[in-house]
Amino acid sequence: MDHGEALGKLRDLLGPKGFIDAPEAVAPYAQDWRGIETGAPAAVLRPKGTDAVAACVRLCAAAGIPIVPQGGNTGLVGGTIARDGAVTLNLGRMDRIRDLDPLDYTVTAEAGCTLLSLREAAEAADRLFALSLGSEGSCTIGGNLATNAGGILTVRYGNARDLVLGLEVVLPDGRVWNGLRRLRKDNTGYDLKQLFIAGEGTLGIITAATLKLFPRPRQRETALVAVPGPRAAVELLGRLRDGTGDALTACELMPRFAVDGARTYLGRDFDPFPAPSPWYLLLELTGGAGSSLREQTEETLAAAIEAGAATDALFAESEERRRRLWGLREGLPEIGRAVGGTIHHDVSVPVSRIPDLIERATEAAQSVVPGCRPYPFGHVADGNIHFNVARPEGMERDAYLAHAGAMGRAVHDVVHALDGSISAEHGIGGRKRAEMARFKDPVELDLMRRVKLALDPEGLMNPGKLLP
């Protein structure tokens, strides 16, 4: 079967709502979230169910058409950009929650469910789905799992892979593997679902998942703490985990740039403390009914201030105040876009080495572009720092971004020297493959290639992504 015949059969199979090839209609699916990369898919396929996905894959396999799976298209490493005659298979129409069992603490959802809709369904059942990202209104659970998304709750609940009990996957030959098990214990051999989590669609297409739920917290405390530097922030993190019985659910490190940048670039004039601080920690702690969470947190912060690990602290006494505090953290990506030229690095190191990472990576970035403005921030409790670097004032955007490769190599060299990872939660996509080859252990790469060859011998599943 040639490509033209296969595309005609796909059009007949999916109908006008499921087969898109008009250029203006294809365009939103062909550009990445940051607007850096644009692809040219032969068509966009939007199947409505697992059987339709499987039929699409069988037709594409018969004609040798590459397939690029896509969720909410909120990825940051070009992982869902289709090129060279590939089709984009977007799962947005598969958005049903198939089952939610409060007694089992499980939910089974199709891959196109947005993270927000999944969290809202859990909350309606008085449960918590413990994955939280800034893009939760747009990103989908299939994409979250394909990239092993992290987010702000990792310190308490783990990354996306830690929330999965079972998967349903369409394999590269069109067969469907139904692994939608709700078991907490199943010791019967290889844990196959882990092959597809973080696989970025290179081994198969996740069409549904059975996920863990948790008790919904009855108490929540949100606080902002001024700290003198990253080393004091890491010390305070340890104090908080010890002093509150590990009630910490989020711990976000922010530089002063979060406050000043919001004022300069976003027009938001909100300075939470009377005196500016070079660094801040945004904390969220949760607990069950009847626990003395506020008292424990206050005592721990008071001791930290007395010891010099913090200089000031305040609690959110209302939901409006809480939203304003979180607005500082959530505004940082917006600031990056408003700056009009930012180089991004999503990296992780052991928590104890975060201060060294920030110091040494700042020096490395400024050695590549003098005058650049690093503003590292992120999930300090799990070692994931978004080491973002704004262009020097007065430097043209394109001239600055031309240094992205050199700066990335310099920053990643620091990360590697600190036993870290060049991708903490955003994945590899097409953008970090060369860096993957530089740092990944050759034995690991060989094993990964063997798995790819075994499951996708024709190399049709998201080609040019993840594996160098």
C-alpha positions in Angstrom: 0.0 0.0 0.0 1.4 3.4 -1.0 1.1 6.6 1.1 -1.6 8.1 -0.9 -3.8 5.0 -0.7 -3.2 4.7 3.1 -4.1 8.3 3.6 -7.3 7.8 1.7 -8.2 4.8 3.9 -7.4 6.9 7.0 -9.7 9.6 5.8 -12.5 7.1 5.2 -11.9 5.5 8.6 -11.9 8.7 10.7 -14.3 11.0 8.8 -14.1 14.8 8.6 -13.7 15.3 12.4 -10.9 12.8 12.7 -8.8 13.4 9.6 -7.3 16.9 9.1 -5.1 17.8 6.1 -6.0 21.4 5.3 -2.9 23.5 6.0 -4.6 26.1 8.1 -6.3 23.4 10.2 -3.1 21.4 10.5 -1.0 24.4 11.7 -2.0 24.3 15.4 -0.8 20.7 15.7 2.4 21.4 13.8 4.1 24.0 16.0 5.6 23.4 19.4 4.4 25.3 22.5 7.3 27.8 22.5 6.9 28.5 18.8 10.5 27.4 18.2 9.9 24.4 15.9 7.3 23.9 13.1 6.7 20.5 11.5 4.8 19.5 8.3 2.7 16.4 9.0 1.1 14.7 6.0 -2.2 14.8 8.0 -3.4 15.0 11.6 -5.3 11.9 12.8 -7.8 12.3 15.7 -9.3 8.9 16.4 -12.1 8.6 18.9 -11.3 5.3 20.6 -8.6 2.6 21.1 -9.9 0.5 18.2 -9.6 3.4 15.9 -6.1 4.2 17.1 -5.2 0.5 16.4 -6.7 0.7 12.9 -4.7 3.9 12.2 -1.5 2.3 13.3 -2.1 -0.8 11.2 -2.8 1.3 8.1 0.3 3.4 8.7 2.5 0.3 9.3 1.3 -1.3 6.1 2.3 1.8 4.1 5.5 2.6 6.1 4.1 6.0 7.3 5.8 7.3 10.5 3.5 8.2 13.3 4.1 11.0 15.9 1.7 10.7 18.9 0.5 13.9 20.4 -1.4 14.9 23.5 -2.0 18.5 24.5 1.1 19.7 22.5 2.5 21.4 25.6 5.9 19.7 25.5 9.1 21.8 25.6 11.6 19.7 23.7 9.9 19.2 20.3 8.8 15.7 21.0 5.5 15.9 19.1 6.7 17.7 15.9 6.0 15.6 12.8 8.3 15.8 9.8 9.3 13.9 6.6 5.9 12.6 5.6 4.9 11.5 9.1 1.3 11.8 10.4 0.5 13.4 13.8 -1.8 11.1 15.8 -3.5 13.5 18.3 -5.4 11.8 21.2 -7.5 14.8 22.2 -10.8 13.2 21.3 -10.1 10.3 23.6 -11.1 12.1 26.8 -13.4 9.8 28.8 -12.9 8.8 32.4 -13.8 5.1 32.1 -13.9 4.3 35.8 -13.3 5.9 39.2 -13.3 3.7 42.3 -13.0 5.6 45.6 -12.6 2.4 47.6 -9.8 1.1 45.4 -8.4 4.7 45.2 -8.1 4.3 41.4 -9.2 6.1 38.3 -9.0 4.8 34.7 -8.8 7.5 32.1 -8.2 7.8 28.4 -5.1 9.4 27.2 -6.7 12.6 26.0 -8.2 13.6 29.4 -6.7 16.9 30.4 -4.8 16.8 33.7 -7.2 19.4 35.1 -10.3 17.3 34.2 -8.8 14.3 35.9 -7.9 16.2 39.1 -11.5 17.7 39.2 -13.0 14.2 38.8 -10.9 12.9 41.7 -11.9 15.9 43.8 -15.6 15.3 43.1 -15.1 11.8 44.5 -13.3 13.3 47.6 -10.0 12.0 46.4 -6.7 13.5 45.1 -4.9 12.8 41.9 -1.4 13.9 42.8 0.0 15.4 39.6 0.0 19.1 39.3 1.6 21.2 36.5 1.2 24.8 35.3 -0.2 23.6 32.0 -2.8 21.3 33.6 -5.7 22.9 31.7 -4.1 21.9 28.4 -1.7 19.0 28.9 -3.2 15.4 28.8 -2.6 12.4 30.9 -1.2 10.4 27.9 1.4 13.1 27.3 2.1 13.3 31.0 2.9 9.6 31.1 4.8 9.5 27.8 7.2 12.1 29.2 7.0 11.1 32.9 6.0 14.5 34.0 7.0 15.8 37.4 5.5 19.1 38.6 5.2 20.6 42.1 4.0 17.6 44.1 6.9 15.2 43.4 8.5 15.4 46.8 5.4 13.9 48.4 3.9 11.7 45.7 6.6 11.1 43.1 6.7 11.6 39.3 4.0 10.5 36.9 5.4 7.0 36.7 4.9 6.6 40.4 1.1 7.1 40.0 0.5 4.4 37.4 -1.0 1.0 38.1 -1.7 -0.1 34.6 -1.7 1.0 30.9 -3.5 0.3 27.7 -1.1 0.7 24.7 -1.4 0.3 21.0 1.8 -1.3 19.8 3.7 -0.4 16.5 2.1 -3.3 14.7 -1.4 -2.3 15.7 -2.0 -4.9 18.4 -3.5 -3.6 21.7 -1.9 -4.5 25.0 -4.5 -4.2 27.7 -2.5 -3.8 31.0 -5.2 -1.8 32.8 -4.7 -3.5 36.1 -5.8 -2.0 39.4 -3.4 -4.2 41.5 -1.0 -2.6 44.0 1.0 -5.9 43.9 1.6 -7.9 40.8 4.9 -9.8 40.9 4.6 -11.8 37.7 7.6 -10.8 35.6 8.7 -7.7 33.7 6.8 -4.5 34.6 6.0 -3.8 30.9 4.2 -0.5 31.6 7.5 1.1 32.6 8.8 0.7 29.0 6.1 3.1 27.7 6.3 5.7 30.6 8.9 8.2 29.5 9.1 6.5 26.2 7.9 9.6 24.4 5.8 7.5 22.0 8.8 5.8 20.5 7.6 2.3 21.5 3.8 2.5 21.4 0.9 4.8 21.9 -0.6 5.0 25.4 -4.4 5.1 25.0 -5.5 4.8 28.6 -4.1 4.4 32.1 -5.2 3.2 35.5 -3.9 5.6 38.1 -3.5 5.9 41.9 -5.7 8.3 43.9 -5.0 9.5 47.4 -7.0 10.9 50.3 -8.0 14.5 49.8 -6.1 16.7 52.3 -8.2 18.3 55.0 -5.6 20.9 55.9 -3.4 23.0 53.8 -0.8 25.6 54.7 0.8 27.9 52.2 3.8 30.0 53.2 6.4 32.2 51.6 9.8 32.3 53.2 12.6 34.7 52.5 16.0 33.0 52.5 19.5 34.4 52.0 20.6 31.9 49.4 20.2 28.4 47.9 22.3 26.8 50.6 20.1 28.1 53.3 17.1 27.0 51.2 18.3 23.4 51.2 19.0 23.5 54.9 15.5 24.8 55.5 14.0 22.1 53.4 15.6 19.5 55.7 14.2 21.3 58.7 10.7 21.3 57.3 10.7 17.7 56.4 11.9 16.7 59.9 9.8 19.2 61.8 6.5 18.6 60.1 6.5 14.8 59.8 7.2 15.0 56.1 3.9 16.9 55.5 5.6 19.0 52.7 3.9 18.7 49.4 5.6 21.5 47.4 8.8 23.5 47.9 9.6 25.9 45.2 12.8 28.0 45.0 12.5 31.4 43.4 15.1 34.2 42.9 14.3 37.9 43.4 13.8 37.9 39.6 10.3 36.5 40.2 9.2 39.7 41.9 11.2 42.2 39.9 10.5 40.4 36.6 6.7 40.4 37.3 6.8 44.1 37.9 8.9 44.9 34.8 7.5 42.5 32.2 4.0 41.6 33.4 2.9 44.8 35.1 2.3 43.0 38.4 3.4 45.0 41.4 3.4 42.6 44.3 6.3 42.5 46.8 5.3 40.3 49.7 7.8 41.5 52.3 8.8 44.9 53.5 12.5 44.3 52.6 13.6 42.5 49.4 15.2 39.1 49.6 17.6 37.6 47.1 15.8 34.3 47.3 12.4 32.8 48.3 10.9 29.4 49.1 7.2 28.9 48.4 5.9 26.1 50.6 2.8 24.0 50.7 2.1 21.5 53.4 -1.0 19.3 53.7 -2.3 16.9 56.4 -5.4 15.1 57.7 -8.1 16.5 59.9 -7.1 17.3 63.5 -3.3 17.5 62.9 -1.4 20.6 64.2 0.1 21.4 60.9 0.2 25.2 61.3 1.8 24.9 64.7 4.4 22.5 63.5 5.2 24.7 60.5 5.4 27.9 62.6 7.7 26.3 65.1 10.0 25.0 62.4 10.2 28.3 60.6 10.8 30.2 63.8 13.8 27.9 64.6 15.1 28.4 61.0 14.9 32.2 61.3 16.7 32.1 64.7 19.5 29.9 63.1 19.9 32.2 60.1 18.5 29.8 57.5 15.6 32.2 56.8 15.0 35.9 57.4 11.2 36.3 57.2 8.1 34.2 56.6 4.4 34.7 56.0 1.4 32.5 55.7 -1.5 32.7 53.2 -4.4 33.5 55.4 -6.9 33.4 52.5 -7.4 31.7 49.2 -6.8 35.0 47.5 -3.5 35.4 49.3 -2.5 31.9 48.3 -3.2 32.6 44.7 -1.1 35.7 44.8 1.9 33.8 46.3 1.6 31.0 43.8 1.3 33.7 41.1 4.9 34.6 41.8 6.1 31.1 40.9 3.7 30.5 38.1 4.6 33.9 36.5 8.2 32.8 35.9 7.5 31.1 32.5 5.4 34.1 31.5 8.3 36.4 32.3 10.6 34.2 30.2 8.3 34.7 27.2 7.9 38.4 27.9 11.7 38.9 28.0 11.8 38.0 24.4 14.8 35.7 24.5 15.4 33.0 27.1 17.5 29.9 27.0 16.0 27.1 29.0 17.6 24.1 30.9 15.5 21.5 32.7 18.1 19.7 34.9 18.3 17.9 38.2 21.1 17.1 40.7 21.1 15.5 44.1 19.3 18.0 46.4 22.5 18.7 48.5 24.2 19.9 45.3 21.7 22.5 44.2 23.7 25.4 45.6 26.8 24.2 43.7 24.7 23.8 40.5 23.3 27.3 40.7 26.7 28.9 41.5 28.7 26.9 38.9 26.1 27.0 36.1 25.7 30.7 36.5 29.4 31.1 36.0 29.3 28.8 33.0 26.4 30.6 31.3 28.0 34.0 31.8 31.2 32.8 30.4 29.3 32.0 27.1 27.3 35.2 27.0 28.6 38.0 29.3 25.8 40.0 30.8 23.2 37.2 30.5 20.7 37.0 33.4 20.3 33.5 34.9 17.2 33.1 37.0 17.2 29.5 38.3 14.0 28.3 39.9 12.0 25.2 40.6 11.3 22.1 42.6 14.1 22.2 45.1 12.8 19.3 47.2 13.4 16.8 44.4 16.6 18.4 42.9 14.9 19.7 39.7 16.0 23.2 38.8 14.8 25.1 35.7 18.0 26.9 35.0 16.6 29.6 32.7 18.8 32.4 31.3 17.4 35.7 30.0 19.2 37.6 27.3 21.4 40.6 28.3 19.5 43.9 28.2 20.0 45.5 24.8 21.0 42.3 23.0 18.9 41.2 20.1 16.8 38.1 20.7 18.1 36.1 17.7 21.7 37.0 18.3 21.3 35.7 21.9 19.5 32.5 21.0 22.3 31.6 18.6 24.3 30.9 21.7 21.8 28.3 23.0 23.8 25.3 21.9 27.0 26.5 23.5 25.3 27.6 26.7 23.5 24.3 26.9 26.7 22.3 26.6 28.4 24.5 29.3 25.5 24.2 31.7 25.1 20.4 31.1 28.8 19.9 31.7 28.3 21.3 35.2 25.2 19.1 35.7 27.1 16.0 34.7 30.0 16.9 37.0 27.5 17.0 39.8 26.0 13.6 39.0 22.9 15.1 37.6 20.6 14.7 34.7 20.3 16.9 31.6 16.5 16.3 31.6 14.6 16.3 34.8 11.0 16.3 33.7 10.6 17.7 30.2 12.1 14.7 28.3 14.5 14.5 25.4 12.4 14.9 22.3 14.3 15.9 19.2 16.1 18.8 20.9 18.3 17.0 23.4 19.3 13.9 21.5 22.9 15.1 20.9 23.3 15.8 24.6 21.8 12.4 25.4 24.6 10.9 23.3 27.2 12.9 25.1 26.2 11.9 28.6 24.2 8.6 28.6 26.1 5.5 29.5 26.9 3.5 26.3 25.5 0.3 27.9 22.3 2.1 28.7 22.0 3.4 25.2 22.6 0.0 23.7 19.9 -1.6 25.9 17.5 1.2 24.9 18.2 0.7 21.2 17.6 -3.0 21.6 14.3 -2.5 23.2 13.3 -0.1 20.4 14.4 -2.6 17.7 12.4 -5.4 19.4 9.1 -3.4 19.6 9.4 -1.1 16.6 11.7 -2.8 14.1 10.6 -0.5 11.2 11.3 2.6 13.3 7.9 4.2 12.5 7.0 5.3 16.1 8.0 9.0 16.6 11.2 8.7 14.6 14.0 11.1 15.4 13.0 11.5 19.0 14.6 10.4 22.3 17.2 8.0 21.0 20.4 9.5 19.5 
